[in-house]
Amino acid sequence: QVQLAESGGGLVQAGGSLRLSCTSSGRTFRNYCMGWFRQAPGKEREFVSTISLWGAGTTNYADSLKGRFAISRENGKNTVYLQMNSLKPEDTAVYYCAGKASGCGRFPATFDYWGQGTQVTVSS
């Protein structure tokens, strides 16, 4: 049994920053991939970023978010962060943490574990 829990969402003005956290419980994610996805009302869940919890911690980002968002890990605490800078109103969405047993892809359907989501709202 694996549980993921996100935190750190909230309301922020355009141009501001937030840091989201995702902590796992149950099984460890020592050799797993973890990432962030987001879903706005009426839209499908979309890829934000992933990081490998093994080796060098290879990161991947949606092209449109590269340079503004940064993912990082703390393996010893089973925690992954998403630093969100220069936020825009179009970043408003529910942000989900996800885990994957093998590989580190970009498709929501391939991830095995999901958190409950945390709301990020960016005002203009």
Backbone bond lengths (Angstrom), bond angles and torsions (degrees), N, CA, C in turn:
res aa  C-N    CA-C-N  psi(-1)  N-CA   C-N-CA  omega(-1)  CA-C   N-CA-C  phi
1 Q - - - 1.451 - - 1.521 109.24 -
2 V 1.321 116.00 126.32 1.448 123.10 179.82 1.516 108.11 -122.23
3 Q 1.308 115.57 133.82 1.452 121.82 175.17 1.520 109.29 -126.00
4 L 1.322 115.87 137.48 1.449 122.97 175.70 1.519 108.57 -118.57
5 A 1.310 115.96 140.30 1.455 121.03 -178.62 1.517 109.63 -134.41
6 E 1.328 116.37 120.74 1.454 122.31 177.30 1.518 110.54 -93.34
7 S 1.319 114.87 153.56 1.448 121.07 172.54 1.522 108.53 -154.24
8 G 1.309 116.43 165.93 1.448 121.80 174.47 1.510 115.78 106.74
9 G 1.320 117.47 -5.38 1.445 119.60 178.04 1.514 111.55 -71.30
10 G 1.313 115.28 170.04 1.445 120.41 179.76 1.507 111.52 164.98
11 L 1.311 114.71 -165.27 1.458 123.04 -179.58 1.520 108.93 -102.98
12 V 1.321 115.97 129.95 1.456 121.33 -179.27 1.518 109.20 -143.30
13 Q 1.311 116.37 149.25 1.453 120.74 176.87 1.519 110.82 -77.81
14 A 1.328 115.42 153.31 1.454 120.52 176.41 1.525 110.05 -53.08
15 G 1.324 115.22 137.03 1.446 121.30 -177.24 1.513 114.06 92.23
16 G 1.317 116.91 -11.82 1.447 121.27 -179.34 1.511 112.83 -83.82
17 S 1.323 115.14 -174.75 1.459 122.11 -175.89 1.512 111.04 -132.74
18 L 1.313 115.00 152.04 1.452 123.53 170.85 1.515 108.22 -141.26
19 R 1.311 115.63 153.12 1.453 121.06 171.39 1.520 109.22 -122.69
20 L 1.313 115.45 118.82 1.443 121.97 176.60 1.523 110.07 -92.17
21 S 1.314 115.53 146.48 1.453 121.79 177.44 1.518 109.70 -123.27
22 C 1.310 115.71 146.91 1.454 122.26 174.43 1.516 108.11 -134.38
23 T 1.313 116.22 123.08 1.453 122.19 -180.00 1.514 109.67 -119.63
24 S 1.313 116.06 134.43 1.451 121.46 179.47 1.524 110.80 -100.22
25 S 1.315 115.26 151.51 1.453 122.08 174.10 1.517 108.64 -136.58
26 G 1.324 115.46 163.69 1.448 119.90 -173.79 1.517 109.81 86.90
27 R 1.302 116.78 -122.82 1.455 121.12 176.34 1.520 110.55 -65.47
28 T 1.317 114.98 149.27 1.456 120.16 174.75 1.520 110.42 -80.55
29 F 1.320 115.23 159.47 1.456 122.11 178.52 1.512 111.11 -114.36
30 R 1.313 116.32 32.67 1.463 121.80 -175.04 1.520 112.25 -53.46
31 N 1.310 117.21 -41.63 1.460 121.86 -176.89 1.522 112.57 -112.67
32 Y 1.311 116.49 22.69 1.446 121.47 -174.56 1.522 111.61 -104.71
33 C 1.310 114.07 170.17 1.448 122.45 170.12 1.524 109.10 -102.62
34 M 1.306 116.29 138.94 1.451 120.72 172.88 1.516 109.58 -129.64
35 G 1.309 114.78 153.04 1.448 117.52 -177.40 1.507 113.01 -159.22
36 W 1.312 113.28 -178.83 1.450 122.26 -179.85 1.519 110.10 -124.07
37 F 1.305 114.98 137.92 1.446 123.75 172.59 1.514 108.13 -129.20
38 R 1.309 116.34 162.45 1.453 119.34 177.68 1.517 110.15 -139.65
39 Q 1.312 114.79 155.31 1.450 120.92 -178.84 1.522 109.56 -143.74
40 A 1.310 115.30 119.18 1.446 122.23 175.17 1.520 109.25 -92.79
41 P 1.328 117.86 157.61 1.467 120.09 -179.68 1.519 112.15 -55.34
42 G 1.321 116.16 131.69 1.449 121.59 178.38 1.508 115.36 78.31
43 K 1.320 117.94 2.52 1.452 121.49 -179.12 1.521 110.66 -120.06
44 E 1.317 114.84 160.90 1.449 119.80 177.52 1.526 110.57 -77.61
45 R 1.314 114.57 161.30 1.449 119.81 177.34 1.527 109.71 -69.53
46 E 1.330 117.03 132.69 1.447 120.66 -174.98 1.522 111.46 -124.23
47 F 1.300 114.08 152.90 1.454 122.98 -178.90 1.516 111.28 -69.26
48 V 1.329 116.14 137.21 1.455 122.54 173.96 1.526 110.71 -114.31
49 S 1.331 116.25 -58.80 1.464 119.94 -174.73 1.519 110.11 -166.22
50 T 1.330 116.41 152.94 1.458 122.31 172.74 1.520 110.10 -136.62
51 I 1.327 114.72 159.51 1.455 121.58 174.43 1.519 108.72 -145.39
52 S 1.334 116.55 139.47 1.451 121.63 175.04 1.519 109.63 -79.42
53 L 1.317 116.89 135.75 1.456 121.50 178.34 1.517 112.09 -89.42
54 W 1.298 117.38 13.82 1.448 123.87 178.29 1.520 109.11 -130.99
55 G 1.332 115.63 163.82 1.451 120.81 175.83 1.515 111.83 59.36
56 A 1.315 115.31 -135.33 1.456 122.30 -175.28 1.515 113.63 -81.38
57 G 1.315 117.33 -3.46 1.453 119.84 -179.30 1.511 112.82 70.13
58 T 1.322 116.32 54.20 1.450 121.78 -179.39 1.522 110.75 -59.35
59 T 1.310 116.02 134.14 1.458 121.92 -178.67 1.517 111.05 -112.18
60 N 1.314 114.61 152.04 1.455 122.60 173.98 1.518 108.78 -138.13
61 Y 1.329 115.40 145.48 1.452 121.59 -178.18 1.514 110.86 -135.42
62 A 1.314 115.39 148.59 1.448 118.84 164.91 1.524 108.54 -60.10
63 D 1.329 116.29 136.01 1.458 119.90 -174.57 1.525 112.30 -55.64
64 S 1.309 116.59 -38.21 1.451 120.27 -176.42 1.521 113.12 -70.08
65 L 1.324 117.86 -17.25 1.456 122.24 -176.98 1.520 113.53 -104.80
66 K 1.297 116.68 -11.84 1.458 120.95 -178.74 1.526 109.95 -59.42
67 G 1.323 115.16 131.09 1.454 120.74 -179.16 1.509 113.46 99.26
68 R 1.328 117.89 -23.77 1.459 121.80 176.88 1.518 112.15 -104.46
69 F 1.322 116.61 -35.64 1.457 121.76 -178.77 1.522 109.44 -108.15
70 A 1.322 116.13 147.32 1.456 121.24 176.97 1.520 109.88 -140.37
71 I 1.313 115.87 129.45 1.450 121.45 178.40 1.525 108.73 -101.75
72 S 1.318 116.34 144.93 1.455 121.35 178.23 1.516 109.34 -146.69
73 R 1.315 116.43 168.34 1.451 121.16 -174.68 1.513 111.59 -134.06
74 E 1.315 115.30 154.29 1.452 123.71 166.96 1.517 106.09 -134.24
75 N 1.307 115.91 90.51 1.460 120.21 -173.19 1.523 113.08 -61.62
76 G 1.325 116.49 -38.18 1.453 120.19 -178.39 1.513 113.36 -62.18
77 K 1.317 116.58 -23.33 1.462 121.88 179.30 1.515 112.26 -109.88
78 N 1.341 116.34 6.53 1.460 121.27 -178.82 1.519 111.39 52.19
79 T 1.313 115.53 45.17 1.448 121.56 -173.77 1.525 110.52 -128.33
80 V 1.313 114.98 139.00 1.456 122.92 175.45 1.521 107.97 -126.29
81 Y 1.319 115.75 142.95 1.452 121.88 -179.12 1.518 110.44 -118.74
82 L 1.308 114.67 154.58 1.453 121.60 169.62 1.519 107.73 -129.40
83 Q 1.320 116.19 107.93 1.453 121.80 175.79 1.512 108.22 -86.31
84 M 1.306 116.28 123.42 1.454 123.05 -175.17 1.519 108.19 -117.66
85 N 1.315 116.33 114.16 1.452 122.37 -178.61 1.519 110.67 -116.80
86 S 1.320 115.34 162.07 1.461 121.98 178.66 1.517 111.19 48.46
87 L 1.303 115.54 49.22 1.456 120.66 -174.35 1.522 111.55 -65.43
88 K 1.313 114.50 145.51 1.451 123.26 -179.23 1.522 109.36 -121.05
89 P 1.331 117.69 155.05 1.465 118.88 177.62 1.525 113.44 -54.11
90 E 1.315 117.89 -33.68 1.449 120.51 179.69 1.524 113.75 -70.43
91 D 1.331 117.44 -7.44 1.453 121.07 172.64 1.520 112.36 -80.25
92 T 1.313 117.42 -7.84 1.454 121.40 -179.71 1.526 110.14 -60.44
93 A 1.320 116.09 124.85 1.456 121.81 -177.41 1.516 108.43 -177.54
94 V 1.320 115.42 169.70 1.453 121.07 165.20 1.518 107.28 -86.03
95 Y 1.305 116.68 126.36 1.449 122.59 -178.78 1.518 109.37 -102.12
96 Y 1.330 115.57 128.50 1.448 122.82 -176.68 1.516 110.95 -114.63
97 C 1.296 115.85 137.47 1.447 122.89 168.98 1.520 108.66 -89.51
98 A 1.322 116.74 141.86 1.451 121.36 -179.14 1.520 110.60 -141.11
99 G 1.331 115.52 151.94 1.448 122.28 177.92 1.512 111.34 -126.88
100 K 1.316 115.31 152.35 1.453 122.42 -175.70 1.519 109.57 -138.27
101 A 1.333 116.32 132.51 1.461 120.99 -173.65 1.519 112.61 -69.64
102 S 1.312 117.69 -32.87 1.452 121.35 179.99 1.514 109.39 -150.11
103 G 1.313 115.08 151.41 1.447 119.81 -176.04 1.519 111.03 71.65
104 C 1.302 115.77 178.13 1.457 120.67 -177.76 1.525 108.73 -151.21
105 G 1.321 115.20 67.58 1.450 120.99 -172.94 1.507 114.11 -85.95
106 R 1.318 114.61 -169.59 1.453 122.84 -174.03 1.522 113.07 -118.26
107 F 1.311 117.87 7.74 1.452 121.30 -172.06 1.516 110.41 -111.59
108 P 1.332 117.27 124.34 1.468 119.96 -177.37 1.516 114.33 -54.80
109 A 1.327 117.42 -37.72 1.454 120.76 -175.20 1.518 112.66 -65.24
110 T 1.321 118.46 -18.43 1.456 121.57 -178.53 1.524 112.98 -89.79
111 F 1.311 118.13 -5.95 1.459 120.86 179.71 1.523 110.64 -88.80
112 D 1.315 115.43 144.06 1.454 122.26 -170.30 1.522 113.99 -94.76
113 Y 1.308 117.14 -30.96 1.455 121.65 -172.74 1.516 110.05 -130.11
114 W 1.313 115.26 142.49 1.461 121.38 -175.89 1.517 111.33 -137.95
115 G 1.319 115.20 142.70 1.441 120.75 169.99 1.513 111.59 -82.98
116 Q 1.308 115.73 -179.65 1.459 121.29 -176.48 1.520 112.88 -82.04
117 G 1.313 117.51 -14.31 1.444 122.48 -179.06 1.513 112.51 94.36
118 T 1.317 115.49 150.80 1.453 122.12 175.06 1.523 108.50 -134.80
119 Q 1.316 115.59 133.38 1.458 121.06 -174.47 1.518 110.85 -78.88
120 V 1.319 115.53 130.75 1.461 122.79 171.68 1.518 107.42 -118.53
121 T 1.312 116.31 121.97 1.446 121.80 179.32 1.523 108.68 -123.52
122 V 1.319 116.13 124.61 1.458 122.30 -178.71 1.516 107.93 -114.30
123 S 1.304 116.41 118.37 1.450 121.56 -178.99 1.522 110.36 -90.99
124 S 1.322 115.74 151.41 1.449 121.24 -179.04 1.518 111.35 -81.81
